[in-house]
């Protein structure tokens, strides 16, 4: 049964139940027919009409504090410093008489400052890693944890590990490590409350401590724990439960990781390199498991479990990293000289990020591009074949040619990779958007004409000429007092070319590319010279909306396109300002910020460059000018194009364009299955404040947010699922925004029953109006009814 049918049937059953309840009691004699009563409200899936009434959402009645509760649930995870471990000591007693070798590690543990037994927590581990003076090496992980005992008088927990008989399968020949240079790591957690795919535990109380043996180590990580905290949890916890830094001391960065990630042991995640080098083989390998790793495959993709390899490969190959891997500064700030020295210019370094050959997938029916292409950054592609084709890259010394000094014929490593994404930074690390700025200077409104000016400037010379900026200007018309646009600048609403249809041949409603080639009949360029521009937008087509108060304010925005000497568009912030048409003045404080752009940039480095274009950064208000509530999600089924629905679904790992995926292709099917499991990088989707300004993530006010259109379900190719045909619906702001996450989870789980019940719940306590053949007309009808309640 389709979700639509389940929704309608469920509504009918609810109505029938209500009728039976209301009419309980003995039946009386039939009376005469009474006069016709007033028309009842529209059904839960009815198409709205001039006569039909729409009940506004009542979500805030029960879920008023849902956003705070979401954040509270996340804040209970990963609590820093609640459990502390100190005074770690090591002692080895050699076998004597009937006693076998014994390893004792003692430590003190407290929770909220009070001593507790190390045996009382849910998880504890003790490991040793030897240090050679330059690397952590050993025969493998060496666990030192034995039987735990606690002395409540001293507060000391003692781990006693008695060596097993040599004939035992689990036998390990322990020796005295007290004079061996290295580290002992004690780590664990109390109260695991969940798990995430990709090897992540969700725990409440992590802990870690380190102690040295011998002379300890002089290890200094080439990466920064602070870099991980930009995108992951704070404190950063590898796998969700292992501290990347101990006791807030940067000198300890990633030492705990070395207990497992030794520099000389063989890695086993062959799927990482296969995913980008041979996706078909990767699909086979992931389906069959580790036993599919033939000796030939192991030899071809052999790698060591260094932190560089594991972190680079997983970020570059396993999951969709949200910025360029060339932006090394994200993780290695202050240490670029170390990681980009010629000593690091090895094939192992290159292979940790780059495919060797890459692969090109098939072109799906109806598509123009291949389903995947990993060849563009493959070593075979980027290394000049005339020089490198005859080389054995696994054995060649890159510095025999590359470097600085006599006899060097090729660039040193730090000139090939500066460590900075050239779209975001200059070669010496200056963030371009901090240097080059565009601002909207003034505006005026008269006789339905909005004239505004803007200018660009550079605070210092970085070889970029602001006079060459090609700006795109946009004007969005806010509906009533909401934050949403009744007229979106990116829409096409007028038959500008007079061919009888409104399509891509017509101009955008209120978007204009000032490149001297684009033409929009609603815009006139007044002046454009020397980094200053003035333009007039004609709002006559919407004069009635302005007159009757449906439109009171507009958002004026500029997307500045600027390219560098390499023809790369650089990341600039797109400014916008709110203008009040009645007062003829800017009102920059009418709308308070909802999200933190810095939160976006923590993961994306510069907003939009890896999924749109670099001229759209720094301002989510500008994102909303295209991502309006009036359109369904073109790439996301059962979502709105509105930014709240879109971003919530994306961060919940709902996949784009599922109707275009050929699920009979193992590569495409595996990619889908893998990527729907990718967790939100903060290791908890309820961390709303990773993106939101505190207090803005509760149920949205219906007086401040417009109803929206949800797209219909897609038809999958080569895959059966229980979710059936679901039509496009018009629904309220809470369903659109909060439902963005919830629908995504139901879609990923193929939970048709859950989706139907969710929609039924919305229909009962709000509205789910079938959009029909004229979705915009349906939506406008709902606009008028809902917003009339708030005049």
C-alpha positions in Angstrom: 0.0 0.0 0.0 1.4 3.4 -0.9 2.1 6.0 1.8 -0.6 8.2 0.3 -3.2 5.5 0.7 -2.1 4.7 4.2 -2.3 8.4 5.1 -5.9 8.7 3.7 -7.0 5.4 5.3 -5.5 6.4 8.6 -7.3 9.7 8.6 -10.6 7.9 7.8 -10.1 5.5 10.7 -9.4 8.4 13.1 -12.5 10.2 11.9 -14.6 7.0 12.2 -13.2 6.4 15.7 -14.1 9.9 16.8 -17.6 9.6 15.4 -18.2 6.3 17.3 -16.9 7.8 20.5 -19.1 10.9 20.2 -22.2 8.8 19.5 -21.9 6.2 22.2 -25.1 5.3 24.0 -28.4 3.4 23.1 -29.8 4.0 19.7 -33.0 6.2 19.7 -35.8 6.2 17.1 -34.9 7.8 13.7 -35.8 11.5 13.7 -36.7 13.8 10.8 -33.8 15.0 8.6 -32.3 18.2 10.0 -31.0 21.1 8.0 -27.7 20.9 6.2 -24.8 21.8 8.5 -21.8 23.9 7.6 -19.0 22.3 5.6 -16.5 20.5 7.7 -12.7 21.0 7.5 -10.6 19.5 4.7 -9.3 16.0 5.1 -5.7 15.4 6.0 -4.6 14.9 2.4 -7.1 17.1 0.6 -6.1 19.7 -1.9 -6.8 23.2 -0.5 -9.4 25.3 -2.3 -11.1 28.6 -1.7 -13.6 26.9 0.5 -11.3 24.5 2.3 -9.9 25.4 5.7 -6.3 24.6 6.7 -5.5 24.1 10.4 -2.3 25.7 11.4 0.4 23.6 13.0 0.1 22.9 16.7 3.6 21.4 17.1 4.6 24.0 19.6 1.9 22.8 22.0 3.7 19.5 22.7 7.1 20.1 21.3 7.8 23.7 22.3 11.2 22.9 23.8 12.2 20.2 21.3 15.2 22.0 20.1 16.5 22.6 23.6 15.9 18.9 24.4 17.8 17.9 21.3 20.7 20.0 22.3 20.5 18.8 25.9 20.7 15.2 24.7 23.9 16.0 22.8 25.4 17.9 25.7 25.1 14.8 27.9 27.5 13.1 25.5 31.3 13.5 25.5 31.5 15.3 28.9 35.0 16.5 29.3 37.0 16.0 32.5 34.2 14.4 34.6 36.3 11.2 35.0 40.0 11.9 35.6 42.9 9.4 35.7 46.2 10.3 37.4 49.3 8.8 38.9 49.7 6.0 36.4 52.6 3.7 37.4 54.1 0.6 35.9 55.9 -2.4 37.5 57.1 -5.7 36.1 57.9 -8.7 38.2 59.9 -11.5 36.6 58.9 -15.1 37.1 60.3 -16.7 40.2 59.6 -20.1 41.7 55.9 -20.9 40.9 55.2 -17.3 40.0 55.0 -16.2 36.3 55.8 -12.9 34.8 53.5 -10.2 36.2 52.7 -6.7 34.9 51.1 -4.2 37.3 49.7 -0.9 36.2 48.3 1.3 39.0 46.3 4.6 38.8 43.9 6.8 40.5 40.4 7.5 39.1 37.9 10.2 40.2 34.5 11.1 39.0 33.3 14.6 39.7 36.4 14.9 42.0 35.5 11.9 44.1 37.6 8.7 44.1 36.1 5.7 42.3 37.3 2.2 41.3 38.6 1.7 37.8 36.6 -1.5 37.8 33.4 0.4 38.2 33.4 2.1 34.8 32.0 0.5 31.7 35.1 0.4 29.6 38.8 0.5 30.4 42.0 -0.2 28.4 45.7 -0.2 29.1 48.2 -0.3 26.2 51.9 0.2 25.7 53.6 1.6 22.6 57.4 1.6 22.1 59.1 4.7 20.7 62.3 4.4 18.6 63.2 8.0 18.8 61.5 8.8 15.5 58.4 6.5 15.3 56.1 4.3 17.4 56.9 0.7 16.4 56.2 -2.7 17.7 55.0 -6.2 16.8 51.4 -5.0 17.2 49.1 -3.6 19.9 50.4 -4.6 23.3 47.6 -4.7 25.9 48.6 -4.5 29.5 45.2 -4.7 31.2 44.8 -7.5 33.8 42.5 -8.1 36.7 41.4 -4.8 38.4 41.4 -4.3 42.1 40.5 -1.2 44.1 41.8 0.0 47.5 39.2 2.5 48.8 41.6 3.8 51.4 44.3 5.0 48.9 41.9 5.4 46.0 44.3 3.3 43.8 43.1 0.9 41.2 45.6 -1.8 40.4 45.6 -3.8 37.2 47.5 -7.1 37.6 48.3 -9.0 34.4 49.6 -12.5 35.0 51.3 -14.0 32.0 49.6 -17.1 30.6 51.1 -20.5 30.1 53.2 -20.6 26.9 51.0 -23.3 25.5 47.9 -21.1 25.8 46.5 -19.7 22.5 46.3 -16.2 24.0 49.9 -16.4 25.3 51.9 -13.1 25.1 55.5 -13.1 26.2 55.6 -10.0 28.4 59.0 -8.5 29.3 60.1 -5.6 31.5 59.2 -2.4 29.7 60.4 0.0 32.4 63.7 0.8 30.6 62.1 0.7 27.1 61.4 4.2 25.7 57.7 4.5 25.2 54.2 5.3 26.6 51.5 3.6 28.6 48.0 4.8 27.7 45.1 4.3 30.0 41.8 5.2 28.4 38.1 4.2 28.3 34.7 5.6 29.1 31.6 5.1 31.3 28.1 4.9 30.0 27.9 4.3 26.3 24.4 5.5 25.2 24.6 4.7 21.5 26.7 3.8 18.4 27.1 5.4 15.0 28.2 3.8 11.8 31.9 4.4 10.7 33.2 3.0 14.0 31.8 5.7 16.3 30.7 5.2 19.9 28.5 7.7 21.7 29.7 7.9 25.3 29.0 10.2 28.2 32.2 10.1 30.3 35.5 9.5 28.4 38.8 9.5 30.1 42.5 9.1 29.2 45.9 9.3 30.8 49.5 8.7 29.6 52.6 7.7 31.4 56.2 7.2 30.1 58.5 4.3 30.3 62.3 4.7 29.8 63.0 8.2 28.6 59.5 8.5 27.2 59.2 10.2 23.8 60.0 13.5 22.1 57.1 13.0 19.8 55.4 16.1 18.4 52.4 15.5 16.2 52.4 17.2 12.8 48.7 17.7 13.2 46.6 19.6 15.7 43.9 18.2 17.9 42.2 21.6 17.6 41.9 21.0 13.9 39.8 17.9 14.6 37.6 19.8 17.0 36.6 22.2 14.2 34.5 19.5 12.6 34.2 16.8 15.2 33.2 16.7 18.9 34.8 19.0 21.5 36.7 17.5 23.1 37.8 15.5 20.1 37.4 11.8 20.7 38.7 9.4 18.1 36.1 6.7 17.5 33.9 8.7 19.8 35.6 7.6 23.0 39.4 8.1 22.8 40.8 11.5 23.7 43.0 13.0 21.0 44.5 15.3 23.6 45.1 14.6 27.3 44.6 17.2 30.0 44.2 20.0 27.5 47.9 19.8 26.7 48.8 20.3 23.0 52.0 18.5 23.6 50.0 15.3 24.0 48.1 15.6 20.7 47.4 12.1 19.3 49.8 10.2 21.5 46.9 8.1 22.7 46.2 7.1 19.1 49.6 5.6 18.9 48.6 2.7 21.1 46.9 1.3 18.1 48.1 3.3 15.1 51.7 2.1 15.1 54.0 3.3 12.4 55.2 0.0 11.2 52.2 -2.3 11.2 50.3 -3.3 8.1 46.9 -1.6 7.4 43.8 -3.5 6.6 41.3 -1.0 5.2 42.0 -1.9 1.6 38.6 -0.6 0.6 39.7 2.9 1.0 42.1 2.9 -1.9 39.9 0.6 -3.8 36.9 3.0 -3.6 38.8 5.6 -5.6 41.1 3.3 -7.7 38.9 0.4 -8.6 35.3 1.0 -7.3 34.0 -2.2 -8.9 36.6 -4.2 -6.9 35.8 -2.2 -3.8 32.1 -3.2 -4.1 33.1 -6.8 -4.4 35.5 -6.5 -1.4 33.0 -4.8 0.8 30.3 -7.4 0.0 32.6 -10.4 0.5 34.6 -9.1 3.5 38.2 -9.3 4.4 38.6 -12.8 3.0 38.3 -11.2 -0.5 41.7 -9.6 0.0 44.0 -11.7 -2.2 47.8 -11.6 -1.8 48.0 -9.6 -5.0 45.5 -7.1 -3.7 47.3 -6.8 -0.4 50.6 -6.2 -2.1 49.2 -3.6 -4.5 47.4 -1.6 -1.8 49.8 -2.3 1.1 50.1 0.6 3.6 51.2 1.2 7.1 48.8 2.2 9.9 50.4 5.6 10.4 48.0 8.4 11.5 48.8 10.1 8.2 47.6 7.1 6.2 44.5 6.3 8.2 43.3 9.9 8.5 44.2 11.0 5.0 42.7 7.9 3.3 39.5 7.8 5.3 38.9 11.6 4.7 39.9 11.6 1.0 38.5 8.2 0.0 36.0 6.8 2.4 33.6 9.6 3.1 32.7 12.9 1.4 35.1 15.2 3.1 33.4 18.7 3.1 36.4 20.7 1.8 39.4 20.2 -0.4 42.1 17.9 0.9 44.6 20.4 -0.4 43.6 22.7 2.4 46.2 21.1 4.8 46.0 24.1 7.1 42.7 22.9 8.5 44.5 20.1 10.5 48.1 21.3 10.3 48.0 25.0 11.1 51.4 26.2 12.2 53.1 23.0 11.1 53.0 23.3 7.3 56.7 23.6 7.1 56.9 20.2 8.7 54.4 18.3 6.6 55.4 20.0 3.3 59.2 19.6 3.7 60.9 17.6 1.0 61.5 14.8 3.6 57.8 14.2 3.4 57.8 14.1 -0.5 57.3 10.3 -0.8 55.0 8.1 -2.8 53.3 7.0 0.5 52.4 10.6 1.2 51.0 11.1 -2.3 49.0 7.8 -2.2 47.5 8.7 1.2 45.3 11.3 -0.6 45.5 10.5 -4.4 44.2 7.5 -6.3 46.9 5.9 -8.5 44.9 5.4 -11.6 41.3 6.2 -10.7 38.3 4.9 -12.6 35.3 6.2 -14.6 31.8 4.8 -14.1 29.0 4.3 -16.6 26.8 7.1 -17.8 23.3 6.3 -16.4 20.3 6.5 -18.7 19.3 10.1 -19.2 22.5 11.5 -17.6 25.3 13.4 -19.3 28.1 12.7 -16.9 29.5 9.3 -15.7 28.1 8.0 -12.4 31.6 8.5 -10.9 35.0 9.7 -12.1 38.0 9.4 -9.8 40.6 10.0 -12.4 40.9 13.8 -12.3 43.2 13.8 -9.2 44.8 10.4 -9.8 48.6 10.3 -9.9 48.4 8.9 -13.4 46.5 12.0 -14.5 48.4 14.7 -12.7 52.0 13.4 -13.1 53.3 14.3 -16.6 53.6 10.9 -18.3 56.6 11.8 -20.4 58.6 12.0 -17.2 56.9 9.7 -14.8 55.4 6.9 -16.9 58.5 4.8 -16.8 59.1 5.2 -13.1 58.3 2.8 -10.4 56.5 5.2 -8.1 56.8 2.8 -5.2 60.5 2.9 -5.2 61.5 6.2 -6.8 63.0 8.9 -4.6 61.0 12.0 -5.5 63.7 14.3 -4.2 66.2 13.1 -6.7 64.6 15.6 -9.0 62.3 17.7 -6.7 63.7 20.2 -4.3 65.8 23.3 -3.9 69.5 23.5 -4.7 72.1 22.2 -7.1 71.0 19.5 -9.4 67.2 19.8 -8.6 65.2 20.1 -11.8 61.6 20.1 -10.4 59.6 22.1 -7.8 60.0 21.3 -4.1 57.0 19.8 -2.3 55.9 23.1 -0.7 55.5 24.7 -4.2 53.4 21.8 -5.5 51.2 21.9 -2.4 51.2 25.2 -0.5 48.9 23.7 2.2 46.2 26.2 1.3 43.2 25.8 -1.0 43.9 28.4 -3.6 40.2 29.2 -3.8 40.2 30.3 -0.2 43.8 31.5 0.6 46.7 33.2 -1.1 49.8 31.1 -1.4 51.2 32.6 1.8 48.0 31.8 3.8 46.0 35.0 3.8 42.3 34.3 3.7 41.0 36.1 0.6 37.6 36.9 2.1 39.3 38.8 4.9 41.2 41.0 2.4 38.6 41.5 -0.4 35.2 42.7 0.8 32.0 43.8 -0.9 29.4 45.9 0.8 26.0 47.3 0.0 26.2 51.0 0.5 22.8 52.6 0.0 19.4 52.0 -1.4 16.2 53.9 -2.2 12.6 53.0 -3.3 10.3 55.1 -5.3 7.5 54.3 -7.8 8.1 50.6 -7.5 11.8 51.0 -8.5 14.5 49.9 -6.0 17.9 51.5 -6.7 20.9 50.4 -4.8 24.7 50.7 -4.9 27.5 48.5 -3.7 31.3 48.6 -3.8 34.4 46.4 -3.4 37.7 47.0 -1.7 40.9 45.2 -0.9 42.6 46.0 2.4 46.0 45.0 1.0 47.6 44.0 -2.3 47.2 40.3 -2.9 47.3 40.4 -6.8 43.6 40.5 -7.1 41.8 43.4 -8.8 38.4 44.2 -7.3 37.6 46.1 -10.5 37.3 42.8 -12.3 34.6 41.4 -10.1 31.6 40.2 -12.0 28.7 40.6 -9.6 25.3 38.9 -9.5 22.7 41.0 -7.8 19.5 39.6 -6.2 16.4 41.1 -4.6 14.2 38.8 -2.6 10.7 39.9 -1.5 9.9 38.7 2.0 6.3 37.5 2.6 4.5 39.3 5.4 6.8 39.5 8.5 8.4 36.1 7.8 12.0 35.3 7.1 10.9 33.6 3.9 10.5 34.9 0.4 7.1 35.3 -1.3 9.1 36.1 -4.4 12.4 34.4 -4.7 15.0 36.1 -6.9 16.0 32.8 -8.5 12.5 31.9 -9.6 11.3 32.2 -13.1 7.8 33.8 -13.0 7.4 35.8 -16.2 7.2 34.9 -19.9 10.0 37.3 -20.7 10.6 36.1 -24.3 6.8 35.9 -25.1 6.9 32.3 -26.4 3.8 31.4 -24.3 5.7 29.3 -21.7 7.8 30.1 -18.6 11.0 28.1 -18.7 14.8 28.3 -18.7 14.8 30.6 -21.7 13.2 33.3 -19.5 15.0 35.5 -17.0 15.1 34.9 -13.3 12.6 36.9 -11.4 14.9 39.3 -9.6 18.4 37.9 -10.2 20.8 39.7 -12.6 24.4 38.8 -13.7 26.2 42.1 -14.3 28.7 40.6 -16.8 27.7 42.7 -19.8 26.1 39.7 -21.4 23.1 38.8 -19.3 19.9 40.7 -19.7 17.0 40.9 -17.3 14.1 43.2 -18.2 13.6 44.0 -14.5 17.1 45.4 -14.0 18.9 48.4 -15.3 22.6 49.0 -14.7 23.1 52.7 -13.7 26.8 52.5 -13.4 29.6 50.0 -13.1 33.2 51.2 -12.9 36.3 51.1 -10.6 34.9 48.6 -8.2 31.6 50.5 -7.7 28.2 49.6 -9.1 24.7 51.0 -9.1 21.6 49.1 -10.3 17.8 49.6 -10.4 15.4 46.7 -9.9 11.8 47.2 -11.2 9.3 45.7 -8.7 6.2 46.8 -10.7 5.2 43.2 -11.3 4.6 42.9 -7.6 3.2 46.3 -6.8 -0.1 44.8 -5.6 1.8 42.7 -3.0 3.6 45.8 -1.8 0.4 47.8 -1.7 -1.6 45.3 0.3 1.2 44.5 2.8 2.1 41.0 1.7 5.5 42.4 0.9 7.0 44.9 3.4 10.7 44.2 3.2 13.2 43.0 0.6 16.7 41.5 0.9 19.3 43.0 -1.4 22.3 40.7 -2.0 25.4 40.6 -4.1 27.3 37.5 -5.2 30.8 38.7 -6.2 32.6 36.6 -8.8 36.4 37.1 -8.8 39.0 34.9 -10.4 42.7 34.7 -9.7 45.6 34.3 -12.1 45.0 30.5 -12.3 41.4 31.2 -13.5 40.1 29.8 -10.1 37.1 31.6 -8.7 38.1 32.7 -5.2 35.9 32.5 -2.1 34.4 35.8 -1.2 31.6 36.6 1.2 28.3 37.5 -0.4 26.8 40.6 1.4 23.1 41.2 1.9 21.0 43.8 3.7 17.3 44.0 4.6 15.5 47.1 3.3 12.1 48.3 4.5 10.0 49.6 1.6 7.7 51.6 3.8 10.3 53.6 5.7 12.7 53.6 2.7 15.6 52.6 4.9 17.8 49.6 5.7 16.6 47.6 8.7 19.6 45.4 9.4 18.3 44.1 12.7 14.7 43.1 11.8 15.8 39.5 11.3 18.0 38.0 13.9 20.6 35.4 12.8 19.4 31.8 12.8 22.6 30.0 12.0 26.3 30.7 12.5 28.3 30.9 9.3 31.4 30.1 11.4 29.8 26.8 12.2 29.5 26.1 8.5 33.1 27.1 7.9 34.4 24.9 10.7 33.8 22.0 8.4 33.6 23.6 5.0 36.4 26.1 5.3 34.6 28.5 3.1 30.8 28.0 2.6 29.6 26.8 -0.7 32.8 26.3 -2.6 32.7 22.5 -2.7 29.0 22.2 -3.6 28.1 25.5 -5.4 30.5 28.3 -6.4 32.9 30.4 -4.4 30.9 33.7 -4.7 28.2 32.5 -2.4 30.1 32.4 0.9 29.8 34.0 4.3 26.0 34.5 4.4 23.2 31.9 4.8 20.6 34.6 4.2 21.9 34.6 0.6 21.6 30.8 0.5 18.0 31.2 1.4 17.3 33.5 -1.6 17.5 30.4 -3.8 16.5 27.8 -1.3 12.9 29.1 -0.8 9.9 27.3 0.6 8.0 27.6 -2.7 9.7 24.7 -4.4 10.2 21.0 -3.5 13.7 19.6 -3.1 14.7 19.0 -6.7 17.6 16.7 -5.6 16.0 15.4 -2.4 12.8 13.5 -2.4 10.1 14.3 0.2 11.9 17.5 1.2 11.5 21.2 0.5 14.0 23.3 -1.4 13.9 25.6 1.7 17.3 25.8 3.3 16.1 24.3 6.6 14.6 21.2 5.1 17.5 20.8 2.6 20.4 21.2 5.1 18.7 19.1 7.8 18.3 16.3 5.2 21.8 16.6 3.9 23.4 16.5 7.4 21.2 13.4 8.1 22.9 11.8 5.1 19.8 11.6 2.9 21.2 11.1 -0.6 20.7 13.3 -3.7 18.9 12.2 -6.8 18.1 8.6 -5.8 15.9 8.3 -8.8 19.0 8.6 -11.0 21.0 5.9 -9.2 21.3 2.6 -11.0 21.0 0.1 -8.1 21.8 -2.8 -10.4 25.3 -1.3 -10.6 27.2 -2.7 -7.5 29.3 0.4 -7.3 26.4 2.8 -7.3 24.5 0.6 -4.9 27.5 0.3 -2.5 28.1 4.0 -2.6 24.5 4.7 -1.6 24.6 2.1 1.2 27.8 3.5 2.5 27.0 7.2 2.4 23.5 6.9 4.0 25.3 5.7 7.1 27.8 8.5 7.3 27.1 10.2 10.7 27.0 14.0 11.2 30.7 14.8 11.9 29.9 16.2 15.4 29.1 12.6 16.3 25.5 13.4 17.1 22.8 14.9 14.9 21.1 16.6 17.9 24.0 19.0 18.2 21.9 21.7 16.7 24.1 24.5 18.0 26.9 23.2 15.8 25.1 25.3 13.2 22.3 27.2 15.0 22.6 30.3 17.1 21.5 29.2 20.6 17.8 29.4 21.1 16.9 29.3 17.3 16.4 25.6 16.9 13.0 25.2 18.6 9.8 24.8 16.6 9.6 27.7 14.2 7.0 30.3 14.6 4.3 30.2 11.9 4.1 34.0 11.9 7.8 34.2 11.0 8.1 31.3 8.5 6.0 30.5 5.5 4.4 27.1 4.6 6.4 25.1 2.2 6.3 22.6 -0.6 7.7 19.1 -0.2 8.8 17.1 -3.3 7.2 13.8 -4.3 9.0 10.5 -3.8 11.4 9.2 -6.5 11.1 6.0 -8.4 14.1 3.8 -7.9 15.9 1.9 -10.6 16.8 -1.7 -9.9 15.8 -1.6 -6.2 12.6 -2.5 -4.4 11.6 -0.6 -1.3 8.5 -0.5 0.9 8.0 3.3 0.5 5.6 3.7 -2.3 4.4 6.6 -4.3 4.1 9.7 -2.1 2.8 12.9 -3.8 4.1 16.4 -3.3 2.6 18.1 -0.3 2.2 21.6 1.1 2.9 21.7 4.8 3.9 23.9 7.6 7.3 25.3 8.7 7.8 22.8 11.6 7.1 19.8 9.4 9.3 21.3 6.7 12.2 22.2 9.0 12.2 19.7 11.9 10.8 17.1 9.7 13.8 17.4 7.4 15.8 15.3 9.8 13.0 12.9 10.7 11.9 12.2 7.1 15.6 11.6 6.1 15.9 8.9 8.7 12.7 7.2 7.7 13.7 7.3 4.0 17.2 5.9 4.7 15.6 3.1 6.8 12.9 2.5 4.1 10.4 2.7 6.9 7.1 3.1 5.0 5.0 2.6 8.0 6.9 5.1 10.1 6.7 7.6 7.2 3.0 7.1 6.9 2.5 7.5 10.6 4.7 10.6 10.7 2.7 12.2 7.9 -0.6 11.2 9.5 0.6 12.8 12.8 1.4 16.0 10.9 -1.9 16.0 9.0 -3.9 15.6 12.3 -2.0 18.3 14.2 -1.2 20.5 11.3 -1.7 20.1 7.6 -0.5 18.0 4.7 -2.2 19.4 1.6 -1.7 17.4 -1.6 -0.1 19.8 -4.0 -1.9 18.5 -7.1 -1.2 19.5 -10.7 -0.7 23.2 -9.8 1.5 23.1 -6.7 2.3 26.8 -6.7 -1.4 27.7 -6.8 -2.1 25.2 -3.9 0.8 26.7 -2.0 -0.4 30.3 -2.5 -3.8 29.3 -1.3 -2.3 27.9 1.9 -0.1 31.1 2.2 -3.2 33.3 2.2 -5.1 31.2 4.7 -2.3 30.7 7.2 -0.9 34.2 7.1 -4.4 35.7 7.4 -4.3 34.3 11.0 -1.4 36.6 11.9 -2.4 40.0 10.4 
